[in-house]
Amino acid sequence: MTLASLLLVVLASFLHASWNLLAKRAASAGPVFVLAFSLIAWVIYTPWVVWLIWHGGFALSWMGAGVLLASSVLHLGYNLCLQRGYQRADLSVVYPVARGTGPMLSTLAAFVVFREPPTSAGVAGLIAVVGGIVLIATQGNIAAFRRPEGQAGVRWGLATGGFIASYTVTDAMAVKMLGIAPVVLDWVSNLLRVLMLLPMVLANPARARAAMRGHWITALGVGILSPLSYILVLTALTQGAPLSLVAPMREMSMMVGALMGMLILRETVGRWRLIGCAVLIGGVILLSQG
């Protein structure tokens, strides 16, 4: 992986952690919040897409259209599954399971689908990243996974991780094999997500307005940062970075989130989170050698 690709993924991790800090505050709004930030993202990034189309940087085939549709459905499933998981179980269980399962499955798929050769450093880095994520989120308290709500969190986390792996592989195919611009991919995904959620929201507008009360500024922040963080990751893939390295490396956002929680929210970090950060950093260094 080149230095430029590495820096793109690192910057994306900071942006990803930032929009997740915002989104967690609006978890109660559920699908309505997903619709709101998707609509905002679609509007904000439309000028960029129009510029690409105007300059001939966007050509769509039937296969490309199918991949865009599949990506949109998978991203919608991810967002709804994650929000539902946060409602049914502890964040400290759902998030690490999802973010650990996603890159693990994505990396395995990269070996099979894209024929990327595994390296010893890459495999060791993947294991370290997943281990660091678990330590950061659970603070060494594995008993959280054995409680009833913890078991529900594992189920929702695994389902969310499955969506993460699926859209990661699908989107990598779109940008690496079909040449679809990352911003176009994300823009179409947001548009279709809005169209799929709109009928449900229009069925009860009053409830939707009530759910979004006090969350519009948060939706604006997520609508700006969420697409940008993912566009940077997809851009790294278009530059030739292997999916088997990018997928786990972008999960260093867990470490960034923990540090932000300490510096911004004044949360107690503790020994296990510091150890988890160290393990995750070590994993990222190993991945960068792949």
C-alpha positions in Angstrom: 0.0 0.0 0.0 1.4 3.4 -1.0 1.8 6.3 1.5 -1.0 8.3 -0.2 -3.5 5.4 0.1 -2.5 4.9 3.8 -3.1 8.6 4.5 -6.5 8.5 2.8 -7.6 5.6 5.0 -6.2 7.2 8.2 -8.1 10.5 7.4 -11.2 8.5 6.6 -10.9 6.8 10.1 -10.9 10.2 11.8 -14.0 11.3 9.8 -15.7 8.0 10.4 -15.2 8.3 14.2 -16.5 11.9 14.1 -19.8 11.1 12.3 -20.3 8.1 14.5 -20.0 10.3 17.6 -22.8 12.5 16.1 -25.0 9.6 15.0 -25.0 7.9 18.4 -26.8 11.0 19.8 -29.7 10.4 17.4 -30.0 6.7 17.7 -33.6 7.1 19.1 -34.7 8.6 15.8 -34.1 5.3 14.0 -34.9 5.1 10.2 -36.1 8.7 10.1 -32.6 9.9 11.0 -31.2 7.6 8.3 -33.5 9.2 5.7 -32.6 12.7 6.9 -28.8 12.4 6.7 -29.1 10.5 3.4 -31.2 13.2 1.9 -28.8 15.9 3.1 -25.8 14.0 1.8 -27.5 13.5 -1.6 -28.2 17.3 -1.9 -24.7 18.4 -0.7 -22.8 16.1 -3.1 -25.0 16.6 -6.1 -22.8 19.5 -7.5 -19.7 17.2 -7.5 -21.6 14.4 -9.4 -23.0 16.9 -11.9 -19.5 18.2 -12.5 -18.3 14.6 -13.2 -21.2 13.9 -15.6 -20.7 17.3 -17.4 -17.0 16.4 -18.0 -17.8 12.9 -19.2 -16.5 11.2 -16.1 -19.6 9.0 -15.6 -20.6 6.1 -17.9 -23.1 3.5 -16.7 -23.6 -0.1 -18.0 -26.3 -2.5 -17.0 -23.8 -4.3 -14.8 -22.9 -1.1 -13.2 -26.5 -0.2 -12.6 -27.0 -3.6 -10.9 -24.0 -3.1 -8.7 -25.2 0.4 -7.7 -28.6 -1.0 -6.8 -27.1 -3.9 -4.8 -24.8 -1.4 -3.0 -27.7 0.8 -2.0 -29.8 -2.1 -0.6 -26.8 -3.3 1.4 -26.0 0.1 2.8 -29.7 0.6 3.8 -29.7 -2.8 5.5 -26.5 -1.9 7.3 -27.9 1.4 8.6 -31.2 0.0 9.7 -29.6 -3.0 11.3 -27.1 -0.9 13.2 -29.8 1.5 14.5 -32.0 -1.5 15.6 -29.0 -3.1 17.3 -28.4 0.1 19.3 -32.0 0.1 20.4 -32.0 -3.6 21.5 -28.5 -4.0 23.0 -25.5 -2.3 24.5 -23.4 -0.2 22.2 -20.3 -1.8 23.8 -21.4 -5.2 22.4 -23.0 -4.3 19.0 -20.3 -2.0 17.8 -17.2 -4.2 18.3 -18.8 -7.3 17.0 -20.0 -5.4 13.9 -16.7 -3.6 13.3 -14.7 -6.7 14.0 -16.8 -9.1 11.9 -17.0 -6.7 8.9 -13.3 -6.4 8.1 -12.7 -10.1 8.8 -15.3 -11.2 6.3 -14.3 -8.5 3.8 -10.7 -9.7 3.9 -11.6 -13.3 3.4 -13.8 -12.3 0.5 -10.9 -10.3 -1.0 -8.8 -13.4 -1.0 -11.5 -15.3 -2.8 -13.2 -12.7 -5.1 -10.2 -10.5 -6.0 -7.5 -13.2 -5.7 -5.4 -11.0 -3.4 -2.6 -13.1 -2.0 -2.6 -13.2 1.8 0.7 -12.3 3.5 1.8 -13.3 7.0 2.0 -9.6 8.0 -1.5 -8.9 6.6 -3.1 -11.9 8.5 -1.3 -10.9 11.7 -2.4 -7.3 11.3 -6.0 -8.4 10.7 -6.1 -10.5 13.9 -4.5 -7.6 15.8 -7.1 -5.1 14.5 -10.0 -7.3 15.4 -8.5 -8.0 18.9 -7.8 -4.3 19.5 -11.4 -3.4 18.5 -12.8 -5.9 21.1 -10.5 -4.6 23.8 -11.4 -1.0 23.2 -15.1 -1.5 23.2 -15.4 -4.1 26.0 -12.6 -2.7 28.2 -11.6 -6.3 28.9 -15.0 -7.2 30.3 -15.9 -10.2 28.1 -18.8 -11.0 30.5 -20.8 -8.3 28.6 -21.2 -10.9 25.8 -22.8 -13.4 28.1 -25.7 -11.3 29.4 -29.1 -11.6 27.7 -28.7 -8.1 26.2 -25.2 -9.0 25.3 -26.3 -12.1 23.3 -28.8 -9.9 21.4 -25.9 -7.5 20.8 -23.9 -10.3 19.3 -26.7 -11.3 17.0 -27.3 -7.8 15.8 -23.5 -7.1 15.6 -23.0 -10.2 13.5 -25.9 -9.2 11.2 -24.4 -5.7 10.9 -21.0 -7.0 10.2 -22.4 -9.2 7.4 -23.8 -6.1 5.8 -20.5 -4.3 6.2 -18.6 -7.1 4.5 -21.1 -7.4 1.7 -21.2 -3.7 0.8 -17.4 -3.4 1.1 -16.9 -6.2 -1.4 -19.6 -4.9 -3.7 -18.4 -1.3 -3.6 -14.8 -2.5 -4.2 -16.0 -4.3 -7.3 -17.8 -1.1 -8.4 -14.7 1.1 -8.2 -11.9 -1.3 -9.0 -13.5 -3.4 -11.7 -16.2 -1.2 -13.2 -14.5 2.1 -12.8 -17.4 3.9 -11.1 -16.3 7.1 -9.4 -16.5 6.8 -5.5 -18.6 9.9 -5.2 -21.1 8.7 -7.8 -21.4 5.3 -6.0 -22.1 7.0 -2.7 -24.4 9.6 -4.2 -26.6 7.0 -6.0 -26.7 4.9 -2.8 -28.0 7.9 -0.8 -30.6 8.7 -3.5 -32.0 5.1 -3.6 -31.9 4.9 0.2 -34.1 8.1 0.4 -36.5 6.6 -2.2 -36.8 3.4 -0.3 -37.3 5.0 3.1 -39.6 7.9 2.0 -42.9 5.9 1.8 -42.5 4.7 5.4 -41.8 8.3 6.7 -44.7 9.8 4.7 -47.1 7.3 6.2 -46.8 9.2 9.5 -45.2 12.7 9.0 -46.0 13.9 12.5 -44.1 11.0 14.1 -41.2 11.6 11.7 -41.0 15.3 12.7 -41.2 14.4 16.3 -38.4 11.9 16.0 -36.1 14.4 14.3 -36.8 17.2 16.8 -33.4 18.5 17.9 -31.4 16.2 15.5 -31.3 18.2 12.3 -27.8 19.8 13.0 -26.6 16.3 13.8 -28.0 15.0 10.6 -26.2 17.8 8.7 -22.9 16.8 10.2 -23.4 13.1 9.4 -24.6 14.0 5.9 -21.3 15.8 5.2 -18.8 13.5 7.0 -20.2 10.0 6.4 -20.0 10.1 2.6 -16.6 11.9 2.6 -15.1 9.3 4.9 -16.3 6.5 2.7 -15.3 8.3 -0.6 -11.7 8.5 0.8 -11.7 4.7 1.4 -13.0 4.0 -2.0 -10.4 6.4 -3.5 -7.7 4.4 -1.8 -9.0 1.3 -3.5 -9.0 3.0 -6.9 -5.4 3.8 -6.4 -4.6 0.1 -6.2 -4.7 -0.5 -2.4 -5.7 -4.1 -1.7 -9.1 -4.6 -0.2 -7.7 -7.2 2.2 -5.6 -4.4 3.8 -8.0 -1.4 3.5 -11.0 -3.2 5.1 -9.4 -3.9 8.5 -7.3 -0.8 8.5 -10.3 1.6 8.2 -11.5 0.1 11.5 -8.8 2.1 13.3 -11.7 4.6 13.7 -12.5 2.6 16.8 -9.2 3.8 18.3 -9.9 7.4 17.1 -13.3 7.2 18.6 -11.9 6.1 22.0 -9.4 8.9 22.0 -12.1 11.4 21.0 -14.2 10.2 23.8 -11.4 10.8 26.2 -10.4 14.3 24.9 -13.8 15.6 23.9 -16.4 13.8 26.1 -14.0 13.4 29.0 -14.7 9.7 29.2 -12.5 7.5 31.3 -10.3 5.5 29.0 -8.8 2.9 31.4 -6.0 0.3 31.0 -7.8 -2.0 28.6 -8.7 0.7 26.1 -5.1 1.9 26.1 -3.9 -1.7 25.5 -6.5 -2.1 22.8 -5.3 1.1 21.1 -1.8 -0.2 21.2 -2.8 -3.5 19.8 -4.8 -1.8 17.0 -2.0 0.5 16.1 0.3 -2.5 15.9 -2.2 -4.2 13.6 -2.4 -1.1 11.3 1.4 -1.0 11.1 1.5 -4.7 10.1 -1.2 -4.1 7.5 0.7 -1.2 6.0 3.6 -3.6 5.4 1.4 -5.8 3.3 
